[in-house]
Amino acid sequence: MKLKQVLLGFSLVFSIFTFAQKTMEFGLLIGRSYYLGEINPSTHLGNGVGSFTYGGAFRYNLNKRYSLKATVSRTTLQAEDQVSELDFNLARNASFKNEVTEFAGTIEFNFLPYETGDPDHFFSPYLFIGFSIYGSSPEILINDNEVPEADEGQSTNLAYPFGAGLKLSISQKLSLSFEWGFRKTSNDNIDGLPNRFAEIYEWGKDYDNDWFVANNFMLTFMLSDPGPCPAYNF
């Protein structure tokens, strides 16, 4: 019985993805990105946290509930201990900047049926999850001195984006989206802070991977019209 249920589930998913009204959208994204790690443990707004982000987006709508999205974006992540209220950070006095280019692929789930240009289904909040590859090249100063062992040149790393957003159809072909997305990285090197002890304190923590966050607006243009199978577009 369990095997039959699993096969039935796979058949249903396959039929939805195969016969859905697929459409494609392409556009631009702009926003703000910031880093979370040893130098900025918890600040999301203020204290100079956040840098301009720009890039492009491609969305492949499987139906009114599910979409696949690919984005490429570029930003400069940065933070400094001197804007912190923590005594430990002030004593360490580290700062960094890192030009990051990210290629991300995610799947979106719309809470409400949504389709660009459809007056009956013109907005929806959504969730997304996926993976990304990003290029990282941190430059770090501690007490205004460069840390040579932290400069390893450009490296390619893996991250896991997830978050929430809201999409709105603003014309027959145009869609506007805003999303707040977290990136859980697979390393502790966005800030370039060495994971070693200095005198009585530890500079970095190799057991605590860095994160970065992207708050993006996306304006996309629908390249194709819905197909002839509305029955699957639920």
Backbone torsions as a table, in degrees:
resi	resn	phi	psi	omega
1	MET	NA	-43.4	179.6
2	LYS	-63.2	-39.5	178.7
3	LEU	-62.5	-41.9	179.0
4	LYS	-63.7	-38.8	178.9
5	GLN	-66.0	-41.0	177.9
6	VAL	-63.4	-45.1	179.5
7	LEU	-63.8	-38.8	177.9
8	LEU	-64.2	-40.9	178.4
9	GLY	-62.8	-45.5	178.0
10	PHE	-62.3	-39.1	179.6
11	SER	-64.0	-40.9	179.6
12	LEU	-64.7	-46.8	178.6
13	VAL	-60.5	-43.1	-178.9
14	PHE	-63.3	-40.9	-178.9
15	SER	-67.6	-38.7	178.8
16	ILE	-62.9	-46.8	-176.3
17	PHE	-72.1	-26.6	-176.8
18	THR	-83.1	-41.8	-172.3
19	PHE	-105.5	7.5	-178.8
20	ALA	-70.0	161.5	177.2
21	GLN	-78.7	90.3	-175.5
22	LYS	-80.1	135.1	174.2
23	THR	-135.0	160.6	-178.8
24	MET	-124.7	142.9	177.1
25	GLU	-132.6	146.0	178.2
26	PHE	-137.9	141.2	-179.6
27	GLY	-171.4	-161.8	-175.2
28	LEU	-114.8	154.5	173.4
29	LEU	-130.8	142.9	171.0
30	ILE	-138.0	155.1	-179.6
31	GLY	176.2	-149.2	-173.5
32	ARG	-140.9	133.7	177.8
33	SER	-126.9	151.5	177.6
34	TYR	-151.3	164.5	-173.3
35	TYR	-106.7	146.6	172.4
36	LEU	-127.2	123.4	-178.5
37	GLY	-176.5	-154.3	-175.8
38	GLU	-62.3	-35.8	-176.8
39	ILE	-82.3	-28.3	174.4
40	ASN	-131.5	86.9	-173.5
41	PRO	-69.4	-32.5	-170.1
42	SER	-150.1	-4.3	-175.4
43	THR	-78.3	125.6	178.8
44	HIS	-105.3	-28.4	-179.2
45	LEU	-135.6	144.6	177.5
46	GLY	85.8	-179.3	178.5
47	ASN	55.1	30.9	178.3
48	GLY	72.1	11.5	179.8
49	VAL	-78.9	130.6	176.6
50	GLY	113.9	136.6	179.8
51	SER	-136.7	154.4	-179.0
52	PHE	-63.1	137.5	178.8
53	THR	-124.7	141.3	177.3
54	TYR	-144.5	158.0	179.2
55	GLY	169.7	-159.8	-178.6
56	GLY	-130.4	159.6	-177.6
57	ALA	-139.3	144.2	174.3
58	PHE	-131.1	127.1	-179.2
59	ARG	-121.9	131.5	178.1
60	TYR	-114.3	104.7	-175.9
61	ASN	-83.5	114.6	179.7
62	LEU	-77.1	-37.2	175.5
63	ASN	-165.5	-165.0	-176.5
64	LYS	-77.3	-4.5	-179.7
65	ARG	-110.9	-33.2	-172.2
66	TYR	-124.0	141.2	175.8
67	SER	-140.8	150.0	169.5
68	LEU	-106.0	137.4	-176.7
69	LYS	-133.6	139.0	173.4
70	ALA	-122.8	135.6	178.6
71	THR	-134.3	151.7	168.5
72	VAL	-128.9	132.1	-175.6
73	SER	-145.9	159.8	179.5
74	ARG	-137.9	139.0	179.1
75	THR	-155.0	170.5	173.8
76	THR	-118.4	106.2	177.1
77	LEU	-80.2	141.0	-178.7
78	GLN	-159.0	157.9	176.6
79	ALA	-167.8	160.9	177.5
80	GLU	-146.3	144.2	-178.7
81	ASP	-66.2	-29.7	-171.8
82	GLN	-67.6	-14.7	175.8
83	VAL	-94.3	1.9	-179.3
84	SER	-81.7	156.7	174.0
85	GLU	-98.6	4.0	-178.3
86	LEU	-92.2	131.2	-179.0
87	ASP	-60.3	-37.9	-179.4
88	PHE	-61.2	-46.2	-179.9
89	ASN	-64.2	-41.3	179.5
90	LEU	-62.7	-37.5	179.3
91	ALA	-70.4	-34.9	179.7
92	ARG	-72.2	-40.7	175.6
93	ASN	56.3	55.6	178.1
94	ALA	-105.5	153.1	173.8
95	SER	-149.3	154.8	-179.6
96	PHE	-152.9	163.6	166.6
97	LYS	-143.3	151.1	-173.3
98	ASN	-151.6	114.2	176.1
99	GLU	-80.1	117.5	-172.2
100	VAL	-117.9	129.3	171.6
101	THR	-113.7	127.6	-174.1
102	GLU	-122.6	135.9	170.1
103	PHE	-114.1	117.9	-174.2
104	ALA	-124.7	145.4	173.1
105	GLY	-128.5	125.4	-177.0
106	THR	-136.5	161.0	170.9
107	ILE	-113.0	135.4	-178.2
108	GLU	-108.7	141.9	173.0
109	PHE	-119.9	118.5	178.0
110	ASN	-84.5	130.1	176.8
111	PHE	-67.8	-31.2	178.4
112	LEU	-118.8	151.9	174.0
113	PRO	-58.1	132.4	-176.6
114	TYR	-139.3	140.8	172.3
115	GLU	-154.6	130.7	177.9
116	THR	-60.9	129.2	179.7
117	GLY	88.4	-4.3	-179.9
118	ASP	-93.6	112.8	-177.0
119	PRO	-67.2	-18.5	179.5
120	ASP	-89.5	-18.2	-178.2
121	HIS	-137.1	65.7	-168.9
122	PHE	-101.6	-1.7	176.0
123	PHE	-152.8	157.3	176.3
124	SER	-167.7	137.7	163.5
125	PRO	-72.8	155.2	-179.0
126	TYR	-149.1	160.0	171.4
127	LEU	-112.7	153.2	176.2
128	PHE	-143.8	154.2	177.7
129	ILE	-154.0	151.2	-179.9
130	GLY	178.3	-146.1	178.4
131	PHE	-145.3	161.3	179.4
132	SER	-147.2	158.3	172.7
133	ILE	-119.3	131.4	-178.5
134	TYR	-135.0	146.4	175.5
135	GLY	-93.7	135.2	-173.7
136	SER	-132.9	137.7	178.7
137	SER	-148.1	77.8	-173.7
138	PRO	-74.0	145.5	170.5
139	GLU	-123.3	120.6	-173.4
140	ILE	-126.9	143.7	174.7
141	LEU	-121.0	139.7	172.0
142	ILE	-126.8	118.5	-171.8
143	ASN	54.0	42.6	177.0
144	ASP	65.9	15.3	177.0
145	ASN	-115.2	136.7	177.4
146	GLU	-66.8	150.8	177.8
147	VAL	-108.5	98.7	-172.4
148	PRO	-58.1	-40.1	-176.5
149	GLU	-69.7	-13.5	178.4
150	ALA	-83.5	-15.5	-176.4
151	ASP	-90.4	91.8	-179.0
152	GLU	-104.2	10.9	-178.5
153	GLY	75.7	-166.9	-177.7
154	GLN	-72.1	134.2	175.9
155	SER	-132.0	154.7	179.1
156	THR	-111.3	130.4	-173.0
157	ASN	-134.9	166.2	-178.6
158	LEU	-108.8	140.1	175.3
159	ALA	-136.9	165.0	-177.8
160	TYR	-124.2	97.4	-179.7
161	PRO	-79.0	142.9	172.7
162	PHE	-157.0	155.7	179.8
163	GLY	167.5	-159.1	-176.6
164	ALA	-137.6	158.7	-179.7
165	GLY	-157.2	-178.6	177.5
166	LEU	-139.6	130.5	178.3
167	LYS	-118.1	145.4	-175.2
168	LEU	-140.2	127.2	174.9
169	SER	-81.1	119.3	-177.0
170	ILE	-106.7	-5.2	172.9
171	SER	-163.7	-173.1	-179.2
172	GLN	-63.9	-26.9	-175.9
173	LYS	-123.3	-15.8	-173.0
174	LEU	-103.5	141.0	177.5
175	SER	-131.5	140.5	177.0
176	LEU	-117.8	130.5	-179.6
177	SER	-128.5	148.5	169.3
178	PHE	-130.5	134.9	178.2
179	GLU	-141.5	150.5	176.3
180	TRP	-115.6	109.9	-173.3
181	GLY	-124.3	131.9	176.5
182	PHE	-95.1	145.2	175.8
183	ARG	-119.2	109.7	173.6
184	LYS	-87.1	114.6	-176.1
185	THR	-88.3	170.4	-178.7
186	SER	-102.5	14.9	-177.7
187	ASN	-151.9	177.8	-179.2
188	ASP	-120.2	43.1	-171.5
189	ASN	-129.6	17.2	174.4
190	ILE	-64.3	-40.5	-179.1
191	ASP	-86.2	-12.3	-178.7
192	GLY	71.9	9.0	-176.5
193	LEU	-72.1	122.8	-179.3
194	PRO	-64.1	140.4	179.5
195	ASN	-92.7	72.3	178.6
196	ARG	-147.4	165.5	-178.3
197	PHE	-86.2	144.6	174.0
198	ALA	-132.2	112.3	-176.8
199	GLU	58.4	-109.7	-173.0
200	ILE	-105.8	3.3	-178.6
201	TYR	-136.5	163.5	-178.5
202	GLU	-97.1	126.2	-179.9
203	TRP	-63.3	-56.0	-178.2
204	GLY	-127.1	175.2	-178.7
205	LYS	-128.9	107.3	-176.7
206	ASP	-72.1	-8.2	178.5
207	TYR	-96.2	5.8	-175.1
208	ASP	-129.7	92.2	-176.5
209	ASN	-66.8	149.8	179.7
210	ASP	-77.7	159.0	175.6
211	TRP	-126.4	159.6	161.6
212	PHE	-141.7	158.0	-170.5
213	VAL	-127.1	141.0	179.2
214	ALA	-125.8	124.4	173.0
215	ASN	-110.1	104.0	-170.0
216	ASN	-121.4	142.2	164.6
217	PHE	-99.0	136.8	177.8
218	MET	-127.4	127.0	174.7
219	LEU	-110.9	115.6	-175.1
220	THR	-122.5	150.6	179.3
221	PHE	-113.9	129.3	-178.6
222	MET	-76.2	121.9	-176.3
223	LEU	-87.8	-24.2	-176.1
224	SER	-135.4	154.3	178.4
225	ASP	-90.4	158.2	178.7
226	PRO	-58.3	149.7	179.1
227	GLY	-79.0	-172.4	-171.8
228	PRO	-92.0	22.6	-174.0
229	CYS	-122.8	66.4	-177.4
230	PRO	-63.8	-20.1	-177.2
231	ALA	-62.4	-27.4	-177.5
232	TYR	-96.4	-2.9	-174.9
233	ASN	-93.4	70.9	-172.8
234	PHE	-104.7	NA	NA
